[in-house]
Amino acid sequence: MAQQNTMKTRALGKDEILFLLDLISKQKVITTKATNATNNKLKEEAWKSIAQEFSAMAGELRRPEQLRLKWENLKKSSRKRNALIRQNNLKTGGGKMYIPPDEALDRVTSMLGATCTGFTVEFGGDGESEMIPPDAVVELMDLQPLPEHSEAVTSDLVMGDGGSAECGVKKRQKPSEELLRAQISKELAMAAYFEAKTEVVKLEKVKLQLEIEKLNK
């Protein structure tokens, strides 16, 4: 009985965790999103195979449910770490990161792919959908620069038929109505662009906070 308790409480070492991840990566069904009866059965068989191979390597028995729980905890830790990294990037503008690297969690992030790098809504299985990508970009219309117009008032000396000098004044050149509309459209587009960028940053901060709160539960 004491030996069983020891087996339950002993944490896996770093090498054991990396070996477990190697075994999981070979079983593609583990990380699929589908949760139908067929895939659930395949996952159970995959975990039995993983437990058998892992126990043979470790020299002690590890049950499928123990290794599966470890995998779930690794996924949770990986998502939490990635949320903190994105939050840090928002604060520092992509500058130096204060979160140290973690070989195992980085490996989990790679295995989970997009479900670990964006804000996810849990739907079931090992993957989630309905993500809001962290690199959302607001598009701005490609507006051509307006031509420059001189508004200087100039005077020309014009000679009349009688030899007398007449002073002719050129009228100030006004931009056309079409150019004015283009200028207004450009300014409105710029205003909408910066407003949208501000909203993207606000939404990113909110969703990161929600994800961190979710992972802390």
Backbone hydrogen bonds, N-H to C=O, Kabsch-Sander energy under -0.5 kcal/mol:
donor,donor_aa,acceptor,acceptor_aa,energy
5,N,1,M,-2.0
6,T,2,A,-2.0
7,M,3,Q,-1.9
8,K,4,Q,-1.8
9,T,5,N,-1.9
10,R,6,T,-1.9
17,I,13,G,-2.4
18,L,14,K,-2.3
19,F,15,D,-2.1
20,L,16,E,-2.5
21,L,17,I,-2.3
22,D,18,L,-1.8
23,L,19,F,-2.1
24,I,20,L,-2.5
25,S,21,L,-2.4
26,K,22,D,-0.9
27,Q,23,L,-0.7
27,Q,24,I,-1.2
28,K,26,K,-1.0
30,I,27,Q,-1.9
31,T,28,K,-0.8
32,T,29,V,-1.0
40,N,36,N,-2.5
41,K,37,A,-2.0
42,L,38,T,-2.1
43,K,39,N,-2.5
44,E,40,N,-1.9
45,E,41,K,-2.1
46,A,42,L,-2.2
47,W,43,K,-2.5
48,K,44,E,-1.8
49,S,45,E,-2.1
50,I,46,A,-2.5
51,A,47,W,-2.6
52,Q,48,K,-2.1
53,E,49,S,-2.2
54,F,50,I,-2.9
55,S,51,A,-2.5
56,A,52,Q,-1.7
57,M,53,E,-1.6
58,A,54,F,-2.9
59,G,55,S,-1.9
60,E,55,S,-0.6
66,Q,63,R,-0.6
67,L,63,R,-1.9
68,R,64,P,-2.4
69,L,65,E,-1.9
70,K,66,Q,-1.9
71,W,67,L,-2.0
72,E,68,R,-2.2
73,N,69,L,-2.2
74,L,70,K,-2.2
75,K,71,W,-2.3
76,K,72,E,-2.2
77,S,73,N,-2.5
78,S,74,L,-2.4
79,R,75,K,-2.5
80,K,76,K,-2.2
81,R,77,S,-2.4
82,N,78,S,-2.3
83,A,79,R,-2.0
84,L,80,K,-2.0
85,I,81,R,-2.1
86,R,82,N,-2.3
87,Q,83,A,-2.2
88,N,84,L,-2.4
89,N,85,I,-2.2
90,L,86,R,-1.7
91,K,87,Q,-1.7
92,T,88,N,-2.5
93,G,89,N,-1.2
94,G,89,N,-1.4
106,D,102,D,-2.8
107,R,103,E,-1.7
108,V,104,A,-2.1
109,T,105,L,-2.5
110,S,106,D,-1.9
111,M,107,R,-2.0
112,L,108,V,-2.4
113,G,109,T,-1.8
115,T,112,L,-1.2
116,C,113,G,-1.8
117,T,113,G,-0.5
117,T,114,A,-0.7
118,G,114,A,-1.1
119,F,132,I,-1.1
121,V,129,S,-1.4
122,E,120,T,-0.6
126,D,32,T,-1.1
127,G,124,G,-0.5
129,S,121,V,-0.8
132,I,119,F,-1.2
136,A,133,P,-0.9
139,E,137,V,-0.6
143,L,141,M,-1.3
154,T,152,A,-0.6
156,D,168,G,-2.9
158,V,156,D,-0.7
158,V,166,E,-2.9
160,G,164,S,-2.7
163,G,160,G,-1.4
166,E,158,V,-3.3
168,G,156,D,-2.5
168,G,166,E,-0.8
170,K,154,T,-1.8
170,K,168,G,-0.5
180,L,176,S,-1.9
181,R,177,E,-2.2
182,A,178,E,-2.0
183,Q,179,L,-2.2
184,I,180,L,-2.4
185,S,181,R,-2.5
186,K,182,A,-2.2
187,E,183,Q,-2.2
188,L,184,I,-2.5
189,A,185,S,-2.3
190,M,186,K,-2.2
191,A,187,E,-2.1
192,A,188,L,-2.4
193,Y,189,A,-2.3
194,F,190,M,-2.2
195,E,191,A,-1.9
196,A,192,A,-2.4
197,K,193,Y,-2.4
198,T,194,F,-1.8
199,E,195,E,-1.8
200,V,196,A,-2.3
201,V,197,K,-1.9
202,K,198,T,-2.1
203,L,199,E,-2.8
204,E,200,V,-2.3
205,K,201,V,-2.1
206,V,202,K,-2.1
207,K,203,L,-2.7
208,L,204,E,-2.0
209,Q,205,K,-2.0
210,L,206,V,-2.3
211,E,207,K,-2.2
212,I,208,L,-2.4
213,E,209,Q,-2.3
214,K,210,L,-2.3
215,L,211,E,-2.4
216,N,212,I,-1.6
217,K,213,E,-0.6
217,K,214,K,-0.8
